[in-house]
Amino acid sequence: MNPEYQLIQLFVWVCQAYDKHPTLKYQRWSNNPTSPLFSDQEMVTIYRFGLLQGHFKQSAMHRYVAPHWAAWFPHLPSYQACNHRLNLLHEVWPVLLGERWATLGCPTAIAAHGLDQLLDSLPLMLAVRSRS
């Protein structure tokens, strides 16, 4: 599949999920009266797109997206800001995974399509990088 088409399709799906679940839009309140230059929907899209392209580390995702897709995401924050932003969006993933199951029908439909999915319900950092 064409990566541009895949990216557009993924972004539309994420935006539809955000529209369908208004709690995702209001999970993070801010004193800033204007909308951010880089939306949560764009952040979620970049993360999922990086995974689909085979980049499983956040640093690798950012290194892939920053030069190759800069025209599509002109306000992409630095790697540190993206990493912080993804950590703030931790409540989005269970809702989006449930949305994905709903589009496939249910977990039995996932099995019928031969798809395997794994959900880590509570990822834990066991040690600081300098001590690991």
Steps between C-alpha positions, in 0.01 A plus 500: 500500500617849420637665820334833419163334463561299818587819692188680377279203579649472849457872570136491390438195721660671803298819444179298472582319824562837671166629367321187616650513852491864620676402824820466297480865400454624855735274691773764518393846607726797439510869590599568139193650327612404147527156350851356485695513175549124518184315599459185706346335194820568305709362784297179519512468121878537490545242773274244331650574158851450635397162638346402167825595325701274732645763734433366847706747704376854545837644404502298176147617424596862545815459289286345225213749505700821544688497167266289285163647596596856600272651236205311646582592861664846486460562875647169616654561844842380607551140601488588870174691458348213297602249763348713778183548296463125441529441873217748557283309254512170687121495552436511124633154420236284674223701332663475157562129543134454591407704195715276282331190641161656432591566135604137462183384672638368830793289623352196322516691172867567567556127533297438184724741305810325634618813678686487827497798735670548831414764758732589784262628762761652729845568356750564777842657493704273720819704513632834390709467184823579686431217747364237263 
